Amino acid sequence: MPVISAPHAFNEGDLFVDLASICGYPLYLKCEAFNFAGSIKLKAANEMVESAERDGILTADSVLVESSSGNLGVALSMIAASKGYRFLCVTDSRCNLSTRLLMEALGSEVHIVADQDSNGGFLGTRIEYVRNLCASDDRYVWLSQYTNAGNWLAHYRTTAPEITRRFPDLDVLFVGAGTTGTLMGCARYFREYHRPVRIVAVDAVGSVAFGGEPGRRMIPGLGMSMRPPLLDESFVDEVIRVEETDTIRMCHRLARHGFLFGGSTGTVVSGATDWLSRHGTRNITAVAIAPDLGERYLDTIYQTNWLQDLYGDQVLDTEESVRPKPLPREAKPASSRAPVRRRSP
Ligand SMILES: Cc1ncc(COP(=O)(O)O)c(C=O)c1O
């Protein structure tokens, strides 16, 4: 084990969970939560802060400000505390309580916006608030995860190479899409890889990231209420959308096997399982990325009252959530959830 003196100096990049016995399909889950920020966002935060320091944008009297649904806010809080910067996180009412408390415990200020934007999300309102702040005082430095190339470069430099080190024969990669930093970094890397890898983006129903109708989304992390500026769809082979009820069921199925993951992981694994059920899985090497763990969702996804209030009494009342599917011998029949876009690899 390494010896470190700064919290952002440690990040476990080589842990994968074999989900075959839980999901019934050959699927490896890359776990991104084993660092002091507890999520994949540590990578983007590190890259963006270091590049702003190199460029002289971030100085000792700067105040970092960022719009985040939570995890980037925690990662930046940790880095800011370690490096001695002030940090203000602009988030919204969907941010988990524990995530907000974490940021405050690390010494950050948290501002919560309450007004929805025209797409029914909060992103537009959050960004407007940050813009006004930056216009009011030039000590504010906005790294802007939505447009900052460091967001995808972090994954091009770390996440994708970590996957290929363990799975050089990778066939298909499932990546959840928020800002699309993870997606674009991995997709760009694999476009240059020595063999074709199918890149499948997983989005939440109600997100407008890849087009489609805006709708209610209560689980933070995945999905956007605007088109992600970092997204270049020419690098994406397929997009699948997952209902929040399926996210919740998959989270609970994993938890019943002792793996307490966050909402995005439930979404990505649900989408990946569905995709694998519709394709031949013989000799296929498939990896999905798990952005965080479940502790931050104890008062939401893992809380019965919250679930029943939002999704009805029956949300977990299904065999799906408690029993693994049998391992398939080969291809499975098509399911009702169709991909929204497909391109040959
Ligand atoms: C829990 C969770 N899921 C998904 C994502 C989406 O990742 P990205 O912004 O790289 O698309 C994030 C990033 O904030 C996250 O924290």
The ligand as a Gaussian input file, in Angstrom:
#p B3LYP/6-31G(d) Opt

LIG

0 1
 C      -22.574000       9.191000      -9.272000
 C      -22.156000       9.669000     -10.612000
 N      -22.631000       9.074000     -11.673000
 C      -22.322000       9.484000     -12.905000
 C      -21.515000      10.537000     -13.128000
 C      -21.326000      11.009000     -14.539000
 O      -20.037000      11.110000     -14.957000
 P      -19.674000      12.170000     -16.070000
 O      -19.936000      13.520000     -15.534000
 O      -18.212000      11.916000     -16.313000
 O      -20.491000      11.885000     -17.302000
 C      -21.003000      11.167000     -12.041000
 C      -20.200000      12.316000     -12.188000
 O      -20.523000      13.302000     -11.521000
 C      -21.332000      10.733000     -10.750000
 O      -20.850000      11.331000      -9.661000

